[in-house]
């Protein structure tokens, strides 16, 4: 199994209490620590407003961070989970990504999806089309990006995007273009787009749901003549790990307490509840042995890449360090 780590950028109220002028130093320090560690990749979210509620708290922009991380790290690969297709024209996005690939020396990943956060869509003037339309935008945008990275220009007269000889030079450093991660578990469209275009997929859910969607992806690959085994399946996990169950509980309590002033007691308790459940679909919390057991089950179902978000990492890296020492070596 391969491993990625999210760098807190404020989206989940994970930089609150840190003065804004210290945010970049905090994020940079975590990125450099990941670069020096066992992680294959670091990731940020492509969002503009905090979650689970919009607020005045900072949320740093994903592609600006991509360029910044590209410049200060040396080894680790860089990704977004995931870029919303409609937030940027796809030819422009292909150009931005190609430049970041050069800054990084060929270390960029492209996570791409249809988007879902209605509040920020409307606030930024993008409207909020129905899901089928957002998925058509994703499909056309992916076609434009692949064409641009493979040939140096893109032409497409689509329903949502029209480009005519859009030049994207220089080509990305990576031969064949930047690896595409198509994120989302939509069974009829998103997994079909992944089967046609992606080197990686990213979808969450419990073990049974992961296995079922894997088989649906296999079916799409068969239909479109692509190689299912060539697509790496990934999932994201909100993660808290402690040396003992008591320590895990203390860490969850600390996360909840940090969120209460910003979310209120009820919403903060809801966030904490995902870590207190024994087998949540998108979170894993426990001792190293317990976390290894959860991830090993997914690995046996075909999960090749797990990407971990640690809600406490901007304040306390000891949980990340424990994960690095005891979880990654057991599964890598």
Secondary structure, 3 states (H helix, E strand, C coil): CEEEEECCCCCCCCCCCCCHHHHHHHHHHHHHHHHHCCCCEEEECCCCCCCCCCCCCCCCCHHHHHHHHHHHCCCCEEEECCEEHHHCCHHHHHHHHHHHHHHHCCCEEEEEECCCCHHHHHHCCCCCCCHHHHHHHHHHHHHHHHHHHHHCEEEEECCCCEEEEEECCCCCCCCCCCEEEEECCCCCCHHHHHHHHCCEEECCCCHHHHHHHHHHHHHHHHHHCCCHHHCEEEEEEEEEECCCHHHHHHHHHHHHHHHHHHHCHHHHHHHHHHHHCCCCCCEEEECHHHHHHHHHHHHHCCEEEEEEECCCCCCCCHHHHHHHHHCHHHHC
